[in-house]
Amino acid sequence: MTMQTKDWAALGLLSLIWGATFLFGRIAIAELPPLTLTLARVAIAAIVLNIALIFVSDMFQHSKSMWLNFAVMGILNNIIPFGLIFYGQQEIGAGLASIINAMTPIWTLIIAHQTTSDEKMSGQKTLGIVFGFLGVGVLIGLDAFNGLGGTVTAQIAILGATISYGFAAVFGRRFANVPPIQTARGQLTMSSLILLPLALFIDQPWLLPIPSTPTILSVLILAVVCTAFAYILYFNILKSAGAVNAALVTFLIPPSAIVLGIVFLGETLAMREIMGIALIMTGLIIIDGRLLKRP
C-alpha cells in the first residue's frame, strides 16, 4: 500500500505527539506505578472520546463480536505496550526508550508477511527498514549503549512492547470500515474496563501520595493529546496506508524528540544526529517508493 501526501503529513504530526509521550511518561512514572499510570492514561482518554462521540450524529451500534475485537486491540495496543514501556522507563530515559520503540516496524513487517496477503516483505521494503535502523543507530551513537547490563530487564520490557504493537498493527486492519474515532474509543474503553480491577488490586492507588502538579499535567497530556487525539490520527493512517506504513511512525519519533529539544530547550543538533535523520528519511523514501519511480 502506497502512502499518500496526507498520510505522510499525519505521520509527521503523530511522530511529534508520540515523541513527546516518552518525555511526559518519564515525568509521570517517577510518582505513579506503571499499571496506575496506564489506567489513568487510557481511562481519561476513553472518557474524552466517549464525550466527544455524544456530539457525533452517526453513532455506531457495535455488535458483541466487535466489542470483543476492541478488547483484544486494547490489550495488544494499550495495556501490554503502555504498561511495559512505563515499567521500562523507571530505569531508562525517554531517548533510549524511544529508540528501542523503533523496533516496531520490523516486527510489524514480519507479522504482516506471515498473516496477510497484501503486505508481504519485498526487497525494497527490507532495504528501507535497514536504512531506518542504520539511522537510529547513528542517531543515538554507541555511547548510548554503555551500561546496558544494568537495565536489561527494562529494555526487554520495552522490546516486548514493540512486539505487541506489531501484532496490534496487523490486528487493527479489521477495523478498516469503522470510523477511526470509533475504533479509538472502543479499544480505550475496553482497555479501561480490563485494567481497572488489575490496577486497583495490585497498586492500591488510593494509598499513593497525591501526585505533584507536573505529574498531573503530564498524565492529562498523555491521555488527551498523546492517546485520544493521537489514536484518531493513527487509525486514519492504518485505514489509509496499511499496517507496515503506519508502523513507520516509530522511525520518526527519535528525530522528533530532537526537534522538540531544539525548539523548546534550545538544544543544538550534532552532525551525528543530522546524519541519523538523513538515513531515516532515506529509509522512508525507499519504503514509500514514489520518488524512486520518478524520472
N, C-alpha and C positions, 0 to 999 in steps of 0.2 A: 504494500500500500504506500502511495506517494504522499509526502507531506505538502500541503498547500500553504500559501503565504500566511493565511490566518492561523493555521496550525503552528507555524514557527513563531508567530507573534505571541500566541497563547502559551507556547512552550517557554519562551523567554520570560514572560511575566511569572509563570509558575515557578521557574527556577529561582527568581528573586525571592519569591514568597517562601519557598521551601528551603532556600539557603538561610533565610532569617530564622527558620524553625529551629535549627541547631543552636543558634545563639540564645534564643529565648528558652529553649529546653535546658540548656546548660545553666541558666539563671534559676529556673524553677526547680530543677532536680536537687539543688542544694538544700531545699527546705521541705520538699514533698517526696514521698516514696514513689517508685515507678508506677505501681498499679493505681494509686490515688491520682497521680498526675495524668495518667492515661484516661482514667474515668472522667476527670474534670474536663479534659480536652474534648473527648467525644460527646459527653453529655451536654455541655454548653453549646457545642456546635449543632447537636441534634435539636436542641430547643430553638436555636436561631432559625434553622431551616424549616422546622415544623411551623413556627410562627409565620415565616415568610410565605409558606405554601397556603396559608389561610387566605392570602390576597390573590392567589392564582386561580383563575376561573376554571381551568381544565384539570381539576384534581383527578388523579388516577385512583381507581379502586383495584388494589393489587390482590392477587389470589394467594392462598396459603403457600403454594409452591414458590411464588415469587418472594414472599417474606422469608421462606427458608433459604432461598438464594441470597437474599440480603444478609441473613445471619452468617452464612458461610463467607460472603465477601467481607463482612465486618470483622470476622475472626482473622482472615488472611491479610486484610488491608489496614486494619486498625489495631486490634487487640494484640496480636503477636508482634508486628513490627514496632508499634509505638512503645509497647512495654519493654521489648528487647533494646531498643535504641536508648530509651531513658535509663534503663539499667546500665548500659554501657557508658553513658555519659556521666555516670557517677565517678568513673575512673579516667576517662579520656576526654579531651577537649572537643569543642564544636568542629574545628577544622578537620581533625583526623576522623571524627565520626562521619562527616560529610564525604570524606574521601572513600572510606570503606563502603558507604552507601552507594558509591558509583559502581559497585559490582552488580547492581540490579539489572542493567540491560543484558549482561552476558547470561544470567540465569533466565531472564525472560526469553532471550533468543533460543536457548537450549530447550526450554519447556515448550515454547510455541512451536519449535521444529518438531517435537515429538507428539504434540497433541492437536495441531491444527493442520489444515490442508492448504492455506493461503499465506502462511507466514513462515516459510521454510528458510533455512540458512542458505545464503549464497556466498560466493567468493567476495563479492562487493561488500555485503553487509559485514562479513567476518573481518575484512580489511579495515572497514570503518571502525568496528569495535576495537581492533588492535590499536589504531591511531588514537582512539579515545582514551584507552588505558595508558598508552605511552604519555599522552598529555597529562593525565592525572599523576603519573609517576614523576614527570618533570616538574609539575606544579608544586608538589609538596617537597621534593628533594629527598635524598637519602637520610638527612638528619632527622626527618620526622619519624623515622622508624627506630631511632635509638631507644633502647629500653623497652622493646616490645614485650619482653618476657614478663614484666611486671603487670601487664594489662592484657594478658592473653584472653582471659575469660570475657572481659569487656568487649574485646574485638571480635571474638567468636559470636557473642550475642548480637552485635550489630551485623555481622556477616549472615547470621541466621535470619535477621530481619530482611535482608536483601533477597534471600531465597523465598521468603513468604511473599514479598512484594512481586516477585516474578510469577508465582502461582496466581496471585491476585490479578495481575495484569491480563493474564490469559483467561482466567475465570470471568473477568469483567466483560468479556466480549459478548456474553449472553444478554447484557443489558443494552444492546445496540438500539433497540426500539423503545427504550424507556428514556424519558427526558432526563438529562444529567442531574438536575436538581432533585428529581425523584430518587434516582439511584444513590446520590449522596445522602439524602435524608434517610432512605431505607437502611443503608449499611450503618450509618452513625446511630440511628435509633436502636437497631438490634445490638450493636456493639455496647451501647449504654446498658441495655437490659441484661445482657450476658455478664458484663463486667461488674455491675453494681454489687451483687452478693459476694463476689470474689474479693473486691476491694474492701468491703465492709468487714468481712471475716478475717482477712489476712492483715490488713493495715490498721484497722480500727481508727479511721481518720479523725474521729471525734476526740481522740486522746492527743492529737498532734498540736503543737503550738500554733497560734494564729499566724498565718503567713505574712511576710512583710509586703509593703506596697509594691516594690519591684517584682516580687513573685506573683502577686495577684494580677498586675498588669501583664506580665509575661504569659500567664495562663489564659487571660482573656484574648490576647493577640494570637496565641497558639490556637485557641478554639475558633474564634470568629474569622480571622483573616487566613491563618495558615491551615485551617481544616475546612470550615464550612464553605468559604469562598473558593479556596484552592481546589477542593474536590469537584466543584462545579466545572472549573476550568479543566481539571484532569479528565473527567468523564466526557467532556466535549472533545478533547484530543483523542481519547481512546475510541470514541464512536467514529470520529472522522478519519483518523490516521492509523489505527491498529495498536496492538499491544506493544510490539517492539519499538515502534516510533514513540509511543507515549513514554516508554521507559527511558528514552534518551534524556529526559529532564535531569536525571541524576548525573549526567556528564556536565551539565551546565551549572549545577549547584556550587561546586568549589570556586569557579571563576566568579560566580555571582556574589559569593561571600567576600571575595577580594574587592570587587567593585563597591559593595556596601561599606567596606572598611575605608576605602579611599574617599568616598563621598561623605560619610558621617564621622569618621575618626581621623581623617587627614593622613591615612597611611600611604606609603609610596609603593609603586609597582616595580618589582625587581625584574631584571631581564629573564631570569628563570621562569617567573610567572607569566611573562609575555609569551615565551616560547611554549609553555604548557597550554595556555589558552589557544594559541595558534594551532597546536596539534589537535586539540579537542575540536576546534572548528573544522579542521581538515577532515577529521573522522565523521563529523555530522554531514559535511558536504558529500563525502563518499557514500554514506549510507542513503542520503536523500537521492543522489544520482542525477538531479535535474541539470545542475551546472556542467556536469561531465558530458552530457548529451548535446550541449550547445556547441556550435562551431567556433 
